[in-house]
Amino acid sequence: MPHPCSPPVPTTGAWAEPDPAVRLARVREWTVLPDHASVNWHEPAAEEPAARLMALGVGAEAGIWSGTDGRRGSPFRRSGRRRWGCSRR
């Protein structure tokens, strides 16, 4: 259970918008940026919103379902950053 004072975390999940192009367009429309947002890594075209979030300085929380391939092409790996911190406390 999140802390009651924690701000809500926006999602880029297919359950909120099934069309990957529309999901990415919605992320591009954000005018108030969160500290981080959830990206369901097992969903098609997850790389685009994750890369967009990182370009904006927004942390991407990777959601990976059990039994799916979380190792596929990653903008985290391509970014050149060697170290990623965990924002969970």
C-alpha positions as CSV (number, residue, x, y, z in Angstrom):
1,M,0.0,0.0,0.0
2,P,1.5,3.4,-0.9
3,H,2.0,6.0,1.7
4,P,-1.2,8.2,2.0
5,C,0.8,11.3,1.2
6,S,2.4,9.8,-1.9
7,P,1.3,11.5,-5.1
8,P,-0.5,9.3,-7.7
9,V,1.7,7.7,-10.3
10,P,0.5,8.1,-13.9
11,T,0.5,5.0,-16.2
12,T,1.3,4.4,-19.8
13,G,-0.4,1.0,-19.7
14,A,-2.5,-0.5,-22.4
15,W,-5.4,-1.0,-19.9
16,A,-5.7,2.8,-19.9
17,E,-5.3,3.2,-23.7
18,P,-5.0,0.2,-26.0
19,D,-3.5,2.0,-29.0
20,P,0.3,2.4,-28.5
21,A,0.5,5.5,-30.8
22,V,-2.3,7.2,-28.7
23,R,-0.5,6.3,-25.5
24,L,2.7,7.9,-26.7
25,A,0.8,11.0,-27.9
26,R,-0.8,11.4,-24.5
27,V,2.6,11.3,-22.7
28,R,3.7,14.0,-25.1
29,E,0.7,16.1,-24.1
30,W,1.5,16.1,-20.4
31,T,2.1,19.6,-19.2
32,V,2.7,18.8,-15.6
33,L,5.4,16.2,-15.2
34,P,5.4,13.6,-12.5
35,D,8.6,12.4,-10.7
36,H,8.0,9.0,-12.3
37,A,5.4,7.1,-14.3
38,S,4.7,3.4,-14.8
39,V,5.6,1.6,-18.1
40,N,4.4,-2.0,-18.6
41,W,7.4,-3.4,-20.2
42,H,5.6,-6.5,-21.5
43,E,3.2,-4.4,-23.6
44,P,3.8,-3.6,-27.3
45,A,5.8,-0.4,-28.0
46,A,6.7,0.1,-24.3
47,E,10.1,1.4,-25.4
48,E,8.7,4.7,-26.9
49,P,6.9,6.0,-23.8
50,A,9.9,4.9,-21.6
51,A,12.4,6.7,-23.8
52,R,10.1,9.8,-23.9
53,L,9.8,9.9,-20.1
54,M,13.6,9.6,-19.7
55,A,14.1,12.4,-22.2
56,L,11.9,14.6,-20.1
57,G,13.7,13.7,-16.9
58,V,10.8,11.6,-15.6
59,G,11.7,8.3,-14.0
60,A,10.2,5.2,-15.6
61,E,8.9,2.5,-13.3
62,A,9.2,-0.8,-15.3
63,G,6.2,-3.1,-14.8
64,I,7.1,-6.6,-15.8
65,W,4.6,-9.5,-15.7
66,S,5.9,-12.9,-14.6
67,G,6.6,-15.1,-17.6
68,T,7.2,-12.3,-20.0
69,D,10.5,-11.2,-21.5
70,G,11.7,-8.2,-19.6
71,R,15.1,-8.4,-21.4
72,R,14.0,-7.2,-24.8
73,G,15.5,-4.0,-26.3
74,S,15.6,-1.4,-23.6
75,P,16.0,2.4,-23.7
76,F,17.5,2.0,-20.3
77,R,20.3,0.0,-21.8
78,R,20.7,2.2,-24.9
79,S,20.7,5.4,-22.9
80,G,24.4,4.9,-21.9
81,R,23.7,5.4,-18.3
82,R,25.4,2.8,-16.2
83,R,23.6,3.3,-13.0
84,W,19.9,3.7,-12.2
85,G,18.7,4.4,-8.7
86,C,15.6,3.1,-7.0
87,S,13.2,5.8,-5.9
88,R,11.2,3.4,-3.6
89,R,11.8,3.9,0.1
